[in-house]
Amino acid sequence: MTTLDSHARDNHIPDSNKVDTARKELPGYDIISSMAQFFGMLSDPTRLKIVIVLKKEELCVHEIADAICLSISAVSHQLRLLKTAKMVKNRRNGKMVYYSLDDEHIEQLLSVADQHVNE
């Protein structure tokens, strides 16, 4: 049964003012698409683990791989995706590359998600 069918069955007429208000809250398609892509990055358990271990301090790919028990190549691949999505940044020190969260917004999202899940 579709939503329209249930509305017809219940003789419910949506409040057009509420619908208009709700529609005005929606950002444009490009913003919605970017937000969906952003949250999609965090929907992968491996990427989420990487972001979580980078919450406290910057780490090199070897340290990240050891911390989340994954191969260096797998972590490197995920770091490239996270960097492209502007969720992590890197800093080169000689031959070593260190990764950290791109900005404080990522850490805030992790904290809010953690609080929500643990309520």
N, CA, C and O atoms as a Tinker XYZ file with bonds, in Angstrom:
   476  protein
     1  N      0.844000   -1.171000    0.000000    73     2
     2  CA     0.000000    0.000000    0.000000    64     1     3
     3  C      0.892000    1.237000    0.000000    63     2     4     5
     4  O      1.805000    1.333000    0.821000    81     3
     5  N      0.652000    2.171000   -0.889000    73     3     6
     6  CA     1.465000    3.376000   -0.970000    64     5     7
     7  C      0.997000    4.397000    0.051000    63     6     8     9
     8  O     -0.068000    4.249000    0.650000    81     7
     9  N      1.787000    5.415000    0.242000    73     7    10
    10  CA     1.424000    6.489000    1.166000    64     9    11
    11  C      0.130000    7.158000    0.711000    63    10    12    13
    12  O     -0.731000    7.485000    1.527000    81    11
    13  N      0.004000    7.354000   -0.588000    73    11    14
    14  CA    -1.216000    7.971000   -1.098000    64    13    15
    15  C     -2.432000    7.113000   -0.797000    63    14    16    17
    16  O     -3.489000    7.638000   -0.451000    81    15
    17  N     -2.293000    5.775000   -0.926000    73    15    18
    18  CA    -3.397000    4.877000   -0.614000    64    17    19
    19  C     -3.800000    4.998000    0.846000    63    18    20    21
    20  O     -4.990000    5.020000    1.159000    81    19
    21  N     -2.818000    5.076000    1.748000    73    19    22
    22  CA    -3.144000    5.167000    3.171000    64    21    23
    23  C     -3.814000    6.496000    3.492000    63    22    24    25
    24  O     -4.701000    6.555000    4.343000    81    23
    25  N     -3.388000    7.577000    2.805000    73    23    26
    26  CA    -4.048000    8.869000    3.011000    64    25    27
    27  C     -5.499000    8.787000    2.554000    63    26    28    29
    28  O     -6.394000    9.284000    3.238000    81    27
    29  N     -5.733000    8.177000    1.428000    73    27    30
    30  CA    -7.095000    8.054000    0.913000    64    29    31
    31  C     -7.940000    7.199000    1.855000    63    30    32    33
    32  O     -9.101000    7.522000    2.108000    81    31
    33  N     -7.369000    6.117000    2.375000    73    31    34
    34  CA    -8.099000    5.225000    3.268000    64    33    35
    35  C     -8.467000    5.934000    4.568000    63    34    36    37
    36  O     -9.567000    5.753000    5.091000    81    35
    37  N     -7.553000    6.734000    5.080000    73    35    38
    38  CA    -7.789000    7.409000    6.350000    64    37    39
    39  C     -8.539000    8.724000    6.190000    63    38    40    41
    40  O     -8.875000    9.378000    7.177000    81    39
    41  N     -8.799000    9.109000    4.947000    73    39    42
    42  CA    -9.423000   10.401000    4.668000    64    41    43
    43  C     -8.630000   11.545000    5.263000    63    42    44    45
    44  O     -9.187000   12.559000    5.684000    81    43
    45  N     -7.334000   11.367000    5.289000    73    43    46
    46  CA    -6.451000   12.389000    5.846000    64    45    47
    47  C     -6.021000   13.333000    4.734000    63    46    48    49
    48  O     -5.566000   12.894000    3.677000    81    47
    49  N     -6.164000   14.603000    4.973000    73    47    50
    50  CA    -5.706000   15.607000    4.025000    64    49    51
    51  C     -4.505000   16.296000    4.652000    63    50    52    53
    52  O     -4.626000   16.910000    5.712000    81    51
    53  N     -3.340000   16.200000    4.003000    73    51    54
    54  CA    -2.143000   16.830000    4.572000    64    53    55
    55  C     -2.321000   18.344000    4.718000    63    54    56    57
    56  O     -2.967000   18.991000    3.894000    81    55
    57  N     -1.741000   18.885000    5.772000    73    55    58
    58  CA    -1.761000   20.324000    6.014000    64    57    59
    59  C     -0.782000   20.976000    5.047000    63    58    60    61
    60  O      0.428000   20.791000    5.175000    81    59
    61  N     -1.287000   21.728000    4.094000    73    59    62
    62  CA    -0.432000   22.315000    3.059000    64    61    63
    63  C      0.592000   23.283000    3.640000    63    62    64    65
    64  O      1.678000   23.422000    3.076000    81    63
    65  N      0.289000   23.950000    4.737000    73    63    66
    66  CA     1.259000   24.853000    5.367000    64    65    67
    67  C      2.445000   24.066000    5.929000    63    66    68    69
    68  O      3.595000   24.486000    5.797000    81    67
    69  N      2.156000   22.926000    6.554000    73    67    70
    70  CA     3.234000   22.094000    7.084000    64    69    71
    71  C      4.083000   21.520000    5.960000    63    70    72    73
    72  O      5.308000   21.451000    6.065000    81    71
    73  N      3.423000   21.110000    4.887000    73    71    74
    74  CA     4.153000   20.566000    3.739000    64    73    75
    75  C      5.042000   21.643000    3.136000    63    74    76    77
    76  O      6.202000   21.379000    2.820000    81    75
    77  N      4.511000   22.862000    2.969000    73    75    78
    78  CA     5.303000   23.965000    2.423000    64    77    79
    79  C      6.495000   24.287000    3.317000    63    78    80    81
    80  O      7.602000   24.511000    2.828000    81    79
    81  N      6.267000   24.310000    4.626000    73    79    82
    82  CA     7.349000   24.586000    5.577000    64    81    83
    83  C      8.420000   23.509000    5.490000    63    82    84    85
    84  O      9.613000   23.811000    5.482000    81    83
    85  N      7.992000   22.256000    5.425000    73    83    86
    86  CA     8.950000   21.149000    5.324000    64    85    87
    87  C      9.752000   21.247000    4.030000    63    86    88    89
    88  O     10.964000   21.031000    4.040000    81    87
    89  N      9.107000   21.563000    2.937000    73    87    90
    90  CA     9.809000   21.684000    1.652000    64    89    91
    91  C     10.833000   22.811000    1.670000    63    90    92    93
    92  O     11.895000   22.697000    1.058000    81    91
    93  N     10.518000   23.896000    2.367000    73    91    94
    94  CA    11.447000   25.031000    2.437000    64    93    95
    95  C     12.711000   24.673000    3.214000    63    94    96    97
    96  O     13.758000   25.292000    3.021000    81    95
    97  N     12.615000   23.676000    4.089000    73    95    98
    98  CA    13.777000   23.232000    4.864000    64    97    99
    99  C     14.760000   22.437000    4.018000    63    98   100   101
   100  O     15.933000   22.320000    4.373000    81    99
   101  N     14.291000   21.890000    2.903000    73    99   102
   102  CA    15.149000   21.058000    2.070000    64   101   103
   103  C     16.150000   21.898000    1.297000    63   102   104   105
   104  O     15.765000   22.832000    0.593000    81   103
   105  N     17.434000   21.575000    1.421000    73   103   106
   106  CA    18.436000   22.271000    0.597000    64   105   107
   107  C     18.292000   21.835000   -0.861000    63   106   108   109
   108  O     17.520000   20.927000   -1.171000    81   107
   109  N     19.029000   22.477000   -1.736000    73   107   110
   110  CA    19.014000   22.121000   -3.145000    64   109   111
   111  C     19.597000   20.739000   -3.390000    63   110   112   113
   112  O     20.220000   20.148000   -2.508000    81   111
   113  N     19.390000   20.235000   -4.587000    73   111   114
   114  CA    19.824000   18.890000   -4.944000    64   113   115
   115  C     21.331000   18.702000   -4.747000    63   114   116   117
   116  O     21.756000   17.671000   -4.226000    81   115
   117  N     22.135000   19.674000   -5.153000    73   115   118
   118  CA    23.587000   19.537000   -5.037000    64   117   119
   119  C     24.028000   19.371000   -3.583000    63   118   120   121
   120  O     24.914000   18.573000   -3.279000    81   119
   121  N     23.399000   20.135000   -2.691000    73   119   122
   122  CA    23.730000   20.038000   -1.260000    64   121   123
   123  C     23.289000   18.678000   -0.715000    63   122   124   125
   124  O     24.043000   18.018000    0.000000    81   123
   125  N     22.078000   18.266000   -1.052000    73   123   126
   126  CA    21.577000   16.965000   -0.592000    64   125   127
   127  C     22.496000   15.851000   -1.084000    63   126   128   129
   128  O     22.837000   14.941000   -0.328000    81   127
   129  N     22.889000   15.924000   -2.338000    73   127   130
   130  CA    23.771000   14.907000   -2.916000    64   129   131
   131  C     25.126000   14.881000   -2.203000    63   130   132   133
   132  O     25.651000   13.808000   -1.905000    81   131
   133  N     25.684000   16.049000   -1.934000    73   131   134
   134  CA    26.971000   16.128000   -1.225000    64   133   135
   135  C     26.860000   15.594000    0.192000    63   134   136   137
   136  O     27.762000   14.908000    0.672000    81   135
   137  N     25.765000   15.903000    0.860000    73   135   138
   138  CA    25.560000   15.407000    2.219000    64   137   139
   139  C     25.415000   13.886000    2.228000    63   138   140   141
   140  O     25.963000   13.212000    3.100000    81   139
   141  N     24.682000   13.352000    1.263000    73   139   142
   142  CA    24.510000   11.897000    1.174000    64   141   143
   143  C     25.852000   11.224000    0.930000    63   142   144   145
   144  O     26.141000   10.181000    1.515000    81   143
   145  N     26.669000   11.813000    0.072000    73   143   146
   146  CA    28.000000   11.256000   -0.199000    64   145   147
   147  C     28.862000   11.313000    1.060000    63   146   148   149
   148  O     29.589000   10.367000    1.365000    81   147
   149  N     28.778000   12.423000    1.786000    73   147   150
   150  CA    29.533000   12.590000    3.022000    64   149   151
   151  C     29.155000   11.506000    4.033000    63   150   152   153
   152  O     30.027000   10.834000    4.583000    81   151
   153  N     27.850000   11.338000    4.276000    73   151   154
   154  CA    27.415000   10.325000    5.238000    64   153   155
   155  C     27.711000    8.920000    4.726000    63   154   156   157
   156  O     27.951000    8.009000    5.518000    81   155
   157  N     27.697000    8.738000    3.405000    73   155   158
   158  CA    28.049000    7.455000    2.821000    64   157   159
   159  C     29.479000    7.062000    3.154000    63   158   160   161
   160  O     29.774000    5.881000    3.342000    81   159
   161  N     30.360000    8.039000    3.228000    73   159   162
   162  CA    31.745000    7.768000    3.598000    64   161   163
   163  C     31.819000    7.151000    4.987000    63   162   164   165
   164  O     32.634000    6.262000    5.233000    81   163
   165  N     30.981000    7.615000    5.883000    73   163   166
   166  CA    30.996000    7.109000    7.255000    64   165   167
   167  C     30.192000    5.824000    7.413000    63   166   168   169
   168  O     30.212000    5.207000    8.478000    81   167
   169  N     29.487000    5.418000    6.360000    73   167   170
   170  CA    28.662000    4.205000    6.467000    64   169   171
   171  C     29.487000    2.930000    6.296000    63   170   172   173
   172  O     29.001000    1.836000    6.585000    81   171
   173  N     30.710000    3.059000    5.837000    73   171   174
   174  CA    31.587000    1.905000    5.684000    64   173   175
   175  C     32.338000    1.672000    7.000000    63   174   176   177
   176  O     33.006000    2.583000    7.487000    81   175
   177  N     32.244000    0.474000    7.584000    73   175   178
   178  CA    32.898000    0.227000    8.878000    64   177   179
   179  C     34.403000    0.498000    8.880000    63   178   180   181
   180  O     34.931000    1.022000    9.860000    81   179
   181  N     35.093000    0.152000    7.803000    73   179   182
   182  CA    36.540000    0.388000    7.767000    64   181   183
   183  C     36.844000    1.879000    7.793000    63   182   184   185
   184  O     37.706000    2.323000    8.552000    81   183
   185  N     36.150000    2.653000    6.974000    73   183   186
   186  CA    36.385000    4.107000    6.963000    64   185   187
   187  C     36.007000    4.717000    8.300000    63   186   188   189
   188  O     36.690000    5.616000    8.789000    81   187
   189  N     34.929000    4.239000    8.893000    73   187   190
   190  CA    34.526000    4.756000   10.199000    64   189   191
   191  C     35.587000    4.465000   11.254000    63   190   192   193
   192  O     35.892000    5.323000   12.082000    81   191
   193  N     36.143000    3.275000   11.227000    73   191   194
   194  CA    37.227000    2.941000   12.168000    64   193   195
   195  C     38.416000    3.882000   11.978000    63   194   196   197
   196  O     38.993000    4.370000   12.951000    81   195
   197  N     38.772000    4.130000   10.733000    73   195   198
   198  CA    39.906000    5.022000   10.453000    64   197   199
   199  C     39.642000    6.410000   11.022000    63   198   200   201
   200  O     40.506000    6.997000   11.674000    81   199
   201  N     38.459000    6.924000   10.774000    73   199   202
   202  CA    38.111000    8.260000   11.262000    64   201   203
   203  C     38.124000    8.287000   12.785000    63   202   204   205
   204  O     38.583000    9.258000   13.387000    81   203
   205  N     37.625000    7.235000   13.403000    73   203   206
   206  CA    37.599000    7.183000   14.869000    64   205   207
   207  C     39.016000    7.168000   15.448000    63   206   208   209
   208  O     39.290000    7.876000   16.417000    81   207
   209  N     39.922000    6.370000   14.866000    73   207   210
   210  CA    41.282000    6.329000   15.438000    64   209   211
   211  C     42.035000    7.627000   15.189000    63   210   212   213
   212  O     43.004000    7.925000   15.887000    81   211
   213  N     41.600000    8.400000   14.205000    73   211   214
   214  CA    42.246000    9.693000   13.954000    64   213   215
   215  C     41.651000   10.815000   14.802000    63   214   216   217
   216  O     42.096000   11.960000   14.723000    81   215
   217  N     40.668000   10.492000   15.594000    73   215   218
   218  CA    39.990000   11.501000   16.406000    64   217   219
   219  C     40.929000   12.154000   17.429000    63   218   220   221
   220  O     40.840000   13.357000   17.673000    81   219
   221  N     41.812000   11.373000   18.018000    73   219   222
   222  CA    42.680000   11.886000   19.091000    64   221   223
   223  C     43.997000   12.469000   18.596000    63   222   224   225
   224  O     44.473000   13.475000   19.122000    81   223
   225  N     44.587000   11.831000   17.575000    73   223   226
   226  CA    45.897000   12.300000   17.120000    64   225   227
   227  C     46.164000   11.826000   15.698000    63   226   228   229
   228  O     45.524000   10.902000   15.194000    81   227
   229  N     47.122000   12.484000   15.073000    73   227   230
   230  CA    47.496000   12.068000   13.729000    64   229   231
   231  C     48.301000   10.776000   13.790000    63   230   232   233
   232  O     49.048000   10.531000   14.737000    81   231
   233  N     48.129000    9.957000   12.753000    73   231   234
   234  CA    48.809000    8.669000   12.680000    64   233   235
   235  C     49.294000    8.430000   11.262000    63   234   236   237
   236  O     48.729000    8.965000   10.308000    81   235
   237  N     50.337000    7.629000   11.122000    73   235   238
   238  CA    50.781000    7.224000    9.787000    64   237   239
   239  C     49.967000    5.995000    9.374000    63   238   240   241
   240  O     49.277000    5.390000   10.195000    81   239
   241  N     50.055000    5.643000    8.112000    73   239   242
   242  CA    49.258000    4.539000    7.588000    64   241   243
   243  C     49.573000    3.228000    8.312000    63   242   244   245
   244  O     48.679000    2.406000    8.511000    81   243
   245  N     50.835000    3.023000    8.708000    73   243   246
   246  CA    51.216000    1.804000    9.425000    64   245   247
   247  C     50.517000    1.738000   10.784000    63   246   248   249
   248  O     50.020000    0.684000   11.183000    81   247
   249  N     50.483000    2.862000   11.485000    73   247   250
   250  CA    49.836000    2.908000   12.806000    64   249   251
   251  C     48.332000    2.686000   12.675000    63   250   252   253
   252  O     47.727000    1.981000   13.483000    81   251
   253  N     47.738000    3.290000   11.655000    73   251   254
   254  CA    46.302000    3.101000   11.430000    64   253   255
   255  C     46.014000    1.632000   11.130000    63   254   256   257
   256  O     45.097000    1.044000   11.703000    81   255
   257  N     46.802000    1.043000   10.227000    73   255   258
   258  CA    46.611000   -0.363000    9.856000    64   257   259
   259  C     46.729000   -1.276000   11.080000    63   258   260   261
   260  O     45.915000   -2.182000   11.258000    81   259
   261  N     47.730000   -1.040000   11.913000    73   259   262
   262  CA    47.886000   -1.844000   13.133000    64   261   263
   263  C     46.716000   -1.640000   14.087000    63   262   264   265
   264  O     46.227000   -2.597000   14.687000    81   263
   265  N     46.268000   -0.400000   14.228000    73   263   266
   266  CA    45.190000   -0.092000   15.173000    64   265   267
   267  C     43.877000   -0.757000   14.787000    63   266   268   269
   268  O     43.118000   -1.189000   15.655000    81   267
   269  N     43.604000   -0.842000   13.479000    73   267   270
   270  CA    42.316000   -1.417000   13.067000    64   269   271
   271  C     42.465000   -2.822000   12.475000    63   270   272   273
   272  O     41.512000   -3.375000   11.926000    81   271
   273  N     43.667000   -3.394000   12.590000    73   271   274
   274  CA    43.943000   -4.768000   12.149000    64   273   275
   275  C     43.571000   -4.986000   10.685000    63   274   276   277
   276  O     42.793000   -5.880000   10.348000    81   275
   277  N     44.138000   -4.158000    9.840000    73   275   278
   278  CA    43.892000   -4.249000    8.404000    64   277   279
   279  C     45.213000   -4.054000    7.668000    63   278   280   281
   280  O     46.167000   -3.518000    8.232000    81   279
   281  N     45.272000   -4.480000    6.432000    73   279   282
   282  CA    46.513000   -4.331000    5.668000    64   281   283
   283  C     46.766000   -2.870000    5.323000    63   282   284   285
   284  O     45.840000   -2.062000    5.248000    81   283
   285  N     48.027000   -2.551000    5.118000    73   283   286
   286  CA    48.424000   -1.190000    4.763000    64   285   287
   287  C     47.792000   -0.776000    3.439000    63   286   288   289
   288  O     47.353000    0.365000    3.291000    81   287
   289  N     47.744000   -1.687000    2.484000    73   287   290
   290  CA    47.160000   -1.336000    1.184000    64   289   291
   291  C     45.666000   -1.044000    1.302000    63   290   292   293
   292  O     45.163000   -0.125000    0.655000    81   291
   293  N     44.955000   -1.815000    2.119000    73   291   294
   294  CA    43.518000   -1.570000    2.308000    64   293   295
   295  C     43.292000   -0.220000    2.994000    63   294   296   297
   296  O     42.389000    0.527000    2.619000    81   295
   297  N     44.107000    0.084000    3.986000    73   295   298
   298  CA    43.985000    1.363000    4.685000    64   297   299
   299  C     44.338000    2.511000    3.746000    63   298   300   301
   300  O     43.662000    3.540000    3.746000    81   299
   301  N     45.375000    2.349000    2.957000    73   299   302
   302  CA    45.772000    3.392000    2.006000    64   301   303
   303  C     44.639000    3.712000    1.037000    63   302   304   305
   304  O     44.372000    4.876000    0.738000    81   303
   305  N     43.980000    2.668000    0.555000    73   303   306
   306  CA    42.858000    2.863000   -0.370000    64   305   307
   307  C     41.742000    3.675000    0.293000    63   306   308   309
   308  O     41.206000    4.609000   -0.303000    81   307
   309  N     41.402000    3.312000    1.521000    73   307   310
   310  CA    40.336000    4.014000    2.233000    64   309   311
   311  C     40.745000    5.451000    2.574000    63   310   312   313
   312  O     39.914000    6.359000    2.543000    81   311
   313  N     42.014000    5.653000    2.895000    73   311   314
   314  CA    42.500000    7.006000    3.179000    64   313   315
   315  C     42.392000    7.900000    1.947000    63   314   316   317
   316  O     42.071000    9.083000    2.066000    81   315
   317  N     42.656000    7.343000    0.769000    73   315   318
   318  CA    42.506000    8.129000   -0.463000    64   317   319
   319  C     41.061000    8.590000   -0.627000    63   318   320   321
   320  O     40.806000    9.741000   -0.981000    81   319
   321  N     40.113000    7.679000   -0.365000    73   319   322
   322  CA    38.694000    8.041000   -0.473000    64   321   323
   323  C     38.322000    9.119000    0.552000    63   322   324   325
   324  O     37.631000   10.085000    0.230000    81   323
   325  N     38.788000    8.937000    1.775000    73   323   326
   326  CA    38.489000    9.903000    2.835000    64   325   327
   327  C     39.124000   11.260000    2.553000    63   326   328   329
   328  O     38.540000   12.300000    2.857000    81   327
   329  N     40.300000   11.249000    1.981000    73   327   330
   330  CA    40.970000   12.511000    1.635000    64   329   331
   331  C     40.213000   13.223000    0.514000    63   330   332   333
   332  O     40.024000   14.438000    0.572000    81   331
   333  N     39.785000   12.486000   -0.494000    73   331   334
   334  CA    39.010000   13.061000   -1.590000    64   333   335
   335  C     37.713000   13.676000   -1.068000    63   334   336   337
   336  O     37.262000   14.708000   -1.565000    81   335
   337  N     37.120000   13.037000   -0.066000    73   335   338
   338  CA    35.879000   13.540000    0.538000    64   337   339
   339  C     36.129000   14.658000    1.549000    63   338   340   341
   340  O     35.188000   15.152000    2.172000    81   339
   341  N     37.387000   15.057000    1.716000    73   339   342
   342  CA    37.792000   16.118000    2.646000    64   341   343
   343  C     37.443000   15.797000    4.096000    63   342   344   345
   344  O     37.084000   16.674000    4.882000    81   343
   345  N     37.561000   14.509000    4.424000    73   343   346
   346  CA    37.330000   14.102000    5.803000    64   345   347
   347  C     38.645000   13.947000    6.555000    63   346   348   349
   348  O     38.696000   14.124000    7.772000    81   347
   349  N     39.707000   13.617000    5.828000    73   347   350
   350  CA    41.041000   13.555000    6.431000    64   349   351
   351  C     41.997000   14.390000    5.596000    63   350   352   353
   352  O     41.757000   14.655000    4.418000    81   351
   353  N     43.077000   14.792000    6.229000    73   351   354
   354  CA    44.147000   15.521000    5.535000    64   353   355
   355  C     45.450000   14.831000    5.891000    63   354   356   357
   356  O     45.507000   14.031000    6.825000    81   355
   357  N     46.486000   15.143000    5.147000    73   355   358
   358  CA    47.775000   14.536000    5.457000    64   357   359
   359  C     48.860000   15.592000    5.570000    63   358   360   361
   360  O     48.746000   16.709000    5.064000    81   359
   361  N     49.922000   15.183000    6.264000    73   359   362
   362  CA    51.093000   16.030000    6.463000    64   361   363
   363  C     52.313000   15.164000    6.239000    63   362   364   365
   364  O     52.444000   14.094000    6.833000    81   363
   365  N     53.197000   15.623000    5.390000    73   363   366
   366  CA    54.414000   14.873000    5.090000    64   365   367
   367  C     55.554000   15.348000    5.992000    63   366   368   369
   368  O     55.768000   16.545000    6.181000    81   367
   369  N     56.275000   14.369000    6.539000    73   367   370
   370  CA    57.459000   14.651000    7.346000    64   369   371
   371  C     58.556000   13.720000    6.838000    63   370   372   373
   372  O     58.661000   12.575000    7.277000    81   371
   373  N     59.377000   14.222000    5.904000    73   371   374
   374  CA    60.375000   13.377000    5.253000    64   373   375
   375  C     59.670000   12.346000    4.384000    63   374   376   377
   376  O     58.877000   12.706000    3.514000    81   375
   377  N     59.949000   11.077000    4.611000    73   375   378
   378  CA    59.299000   10.008000    3.858000    64   377   379
   379  C     57.955000    9.601000    4.462000    63   378   380   381
   380  O     57.160000    8.920000    3.815000    81   379
   381  N     57.711000   10.012000    5.677000    73   379   382
   382  CA    56.486000    9.613000    6.380000    64   381   383
   383  C     55.338000   10.574000    6.084000    63   382   384   385
   384  O     55.532000   11.784000    5.970000    81   383
   385  N     54.140000   10.008000    5.964000    73   383   386
   386  CA    52.926000   10.802000    5.776000    64   385   387
   387  C     52.019000   10.520000    6.968000    63   386   388   389
   388  O     51.739000    9.366000    7.291000    81   387
   389  N     51.571000   11.578000    7.607000    73   387   390
   390  CA    50.703000   11.463000    8.769000    64   389   391
   391  C     49.318000   11.974000    8.414000    63   390   392   393
   392  O     49.172000   12.975000    7.711000    81   391
   393  N     48.307000   11.279000    8.905000    73   391   394
   394  CA    46.917000   11.615000    8.604000    64   393   395
   395  C     46.223000   12.101000    9.861000    63   394   396   397
   396  O     46.510000   11.648000   10.969000    81   395
   397  N     45.299000   13.037000    9.662000    73   395   398
   398  CA    44.479000   13.552000   10.754000    64   397   399
   399  C     43.119000   13.934000   10.188000    63   398   400   401
   400  O     42.929000   13.984000    8.972000    81   399
   401  N     42.175000   14.203000   11.088000    73   399   402
   402  CA    40.861000   14.641000   10.633000    64   401   403
   403  C     41.001000   16.013000    9.986000    63   402   404   405
   404  O     41.808000   16.836000   10.418000    81   403
   405  N     40.211000   16.246000    8.954000    73   403   406
   406  CA    40.328000   17.488000    8.194000    64   405   407
   407  C     39.931000   18.708000    9.015000    63   406   408   409
   408  O     40.569000   19.756000    8.915000    81   407
   409  N     38.882000   18.582000    9.827000    73   407   410
   410  CA    38.483000   19.707000   10.682000    64   409   411
   411  C     37.663000   19.211000   11.872000    63   410   412   413
   412  O     37.361000   18.024000   11.989000    81   411
   413  N     37.315000   20.139000   12.741000    73   411   414
   414  CA    36.618000   19.780000   13.981000    64   413   415
   415  C     35.198000   19.281000   13.742000    63   414   416   417
   416  O     34.623000   18.639000   14.621000    81   415
   417  N     34.618000   19.558000   12.574000    73   415   418
   418  CA    33.258000   19.093000   12.299000    64   417   419
   419  C     33.174000   17.571000   12.283000    63   418   420   421
   420  O     32.177000   16.997000   12.721000    81   419
   421  N     34.195000   16.932000   11.791000    73   419   422
   422  CA    34.214000   15.470000   11.732000    64   421   423
   423  C     34.196000   14.902000   13.145000    63   422   424   425
   424  O     33.453000   13.966000   13.438000    81   423
   425  N     35.013000   15.471000   14.008000    73   423   426
   426  CA    35.051000   15.021000   15.411000    64   425   427
   427  C     33.709000   15.256000   16.098000    63   426   428   429
   428  O     33.252000   14.413000   16.869000    81   427
   429  N     33.080000   16.389000   15.826000    73   427   430
   430  CA    31.767000   16.689000   16.411000    64   429   431
   431  C     30.718000   15.673000   15.967000    63   430   432   433
   432  O     29.911000   15.214000   16.776000    81   431
   433  N     30.732000   15.324000   14.682000    73   431   434
   434  CA    29.786000   14.320000   14.173000    64   433   435
   435  C     29.996000   12.974000   14.855000    63   434   436   437
   436  O     29.029000   12.301000   15.213000    81   435
   437  N     31.243000   12.582000   15.035000    73   435   438
   438  CA    31.538000   11.333000   15.719000    64   437   439
   439  C     31.019000   11.346000   17.156000    63   438   440   441
   440  O     30.463000   10.355000   17.630000    81   439
   441  N     31.199000   12.454000   17.834000    73   439   442
   442  CA    30.735000   12.577000   19.217000    64   441   443
   443  C     29.216000   12.495000   19.301000    63   442   444   445
   444  O     28.673000   11.814000   20.170000    81   443
   445  N     28.537000   13.186000   18.401000    73   443   446
   446  CA    27.070000   13.159000   18.395000    64   445   447
   447  C     26.568000   11.754000   18.078000    63   446   448   449
   448  O     25.631000   11.270000   18.713000    81   447
   449  N     27.186000   11.101000   17.100000    73   447   450
   450  CA    26.778000    9.734000   16.748000    64   449   451
   451  C     26.995000    8.797000   17.917000    63   450   452   453
   452  O     26.148000    7.948000   18.196000    81   451
   453  N     28.115000    8.938000   18.605000    73   451   454
   454  CA    28.422000    8.098000   19.758000    64   453   455
   455  C     27.386000    8.312000   20.867000    63   454   456   457
   456  O     26.903000    7.348000   21.461000    81   455
   457  N     27.052000    9.557000   21.140000    73   455   458
   458  CA    26.047000    9.857000   22.173000    64   457   459
   459  C     24.693000    9.266000   21.787000    63   458   460   461
   460  O     24.007000    8.685000   22.628000    81   459
   461  N     24.314000    9.409000   20.539000    73   459   462
   462  CA    23.026000    8.919000   20.073000    64   461   463
   463  C     22.931000    7.407000   20.195000    63   462   464   465
   464  O     21.926000    6.887000   20.679000    81   463
   465  N     23.960000    6.702000   19.765000    73   463   466
   466  CA    23.963000    5.250000   19.776000    64   465   467
   467  C     23.971000    4.716000   21.213000    63   466   468   469
   468  O     23.389000    3.666000   21.487000    81   467
   469  N     24.620000    5.427000   22.117000    73   467   470
   470  CA    24.757000    4.955000   23.493000    64   469   471
   471  C     23.652000    5.434000   24.438000    63   470   472   473
   472  O     23.727000    5.194000   25.643000    81   471
   473  N     22.650000    6.094000   23.916000    73   471   474
   474  CA    21.534000    6.523000   24.786000    64   473   475
   475  C     20.638000    5.358000   25.128000    63   474   476
   476  O     19.653000    5.528000   25.847000    81   475
